[in-house]
Amino acid sequence: MEPVEINAGGWYLRALRADERVDDRPALADGSITDPDHVQRSHAAWKSDEQYTWAVCQPNTGELLAEVLLTPDGEEAVLTGWARDGHDDALESGSAAVTRFAEGALGFTVRR
């Protein structure tokens, strides 16, 4: 599957990026994710349906505030994530939006 963007009201969820316009790697480092290939692996996981990853972003700037991951496991999917300091609200809202998408559009039962 190709990455799916989600508008979650006060937050915008999109695929991770590391290109000439947006580089999420410095924000990912705040979550102790320092692997330089994390973004590339995230895109590969989308295409192979192994895991779906969203950057939960501030809609005006596109700054990554949290990351939500959905890992399929049969008819279920496991939801995990983390937030940068002070942005637990972004993680909570992003997780709720991904849960609705996973259950409504993909037919998964989501567990945390």
N, C-alpha and C positions, 0 to 999 in steps of 0.2 A: 504494500500500500504506500502511496505517496503521503507525505506529512499533511495533516489537516490542521488548519488554523481555527481557533475558537475565540469568539468574542464573549467574554464573561462579564459584561457590564463594566465595572471599574477596572478590569484587567484584560489584557490581550494575550492569548496563548498562541505561540508559533513554534516552529522547529528551531532548534539551536542553530546558530550561525557563527561563522568565522570567515568573513570575506572583506572586501575593500570598503563596504558600507557599515557593517555591524560585526563586532567581534565580541562574542560572549565569553571568551576564555578568561579575561580578568575577573569577571563576576563569578564564573565557575570556580576559580581559585579561592574565592571567599567561602565556598562550600567544600574546600579541600579536594577539589577535582582539578588536578594539575596535569593530567595526561594530555599531551598536545593533540592526540588523535581522538579524544572523546567526542568531539562534534562530528567528525567523519564516521566514527563507529555508530553514532546515534542515527545518522542518515542510512547507513547500511542496515541497521536493525529494523528501521521502518520498512525498507524495501523487502526484507525477508520475513516480516511479520513476527520477529522475535521479541521486540519491545518498541513501544511508542513513547517518545519523550517530548515534552513541551517546556519551553521557556515561558514562565509567567512574567509578563512585562508590564511596566508602566506604559499606558497607551500613548502618551504624548512624546516620550523620549525613546521608547523601545528598550529601555534598560531592563536586563534580566534581574528579577527580584527573587524568584524561586524557580525550582525545576520539579516537574511532576513526571513520574515514569509509570507506565502501565505495561505489565508483563503478562501476556496471555499464558494460560495454563489450562488447556482443554476448553471447557465451556465457561471457565472462570478467568478472571484476570486479577493480578495483584497490583495494588496501587501503592506507590511509595513516593517520597519526595523530600525536599529540604528547602529551607528559606535562608536568605541572607539575614544577618542580624537586623531585627526591627521590622521584618516583613512577613511575620507569620500569617497576617491577614491575607496576603497575596497567595500563600501556599494553601490556606483553607479554601479560599474562593476558587483557585485554580483546580484544586483536587475535586471540589464539588462539580465544577464544570466538566472535567474529564470523566468523572463517574457518570454523569448524565449522558455524555456522548458514548461512553463505552457500553452502557446498558441500553440506550435507545437506538443508537446507530449500528453498533457492532454485536449486540445481543449477548454480551458478557454479564455474568454475575460478578460484581466487583467486591473484593475483600481487601482489607488493609492489614 
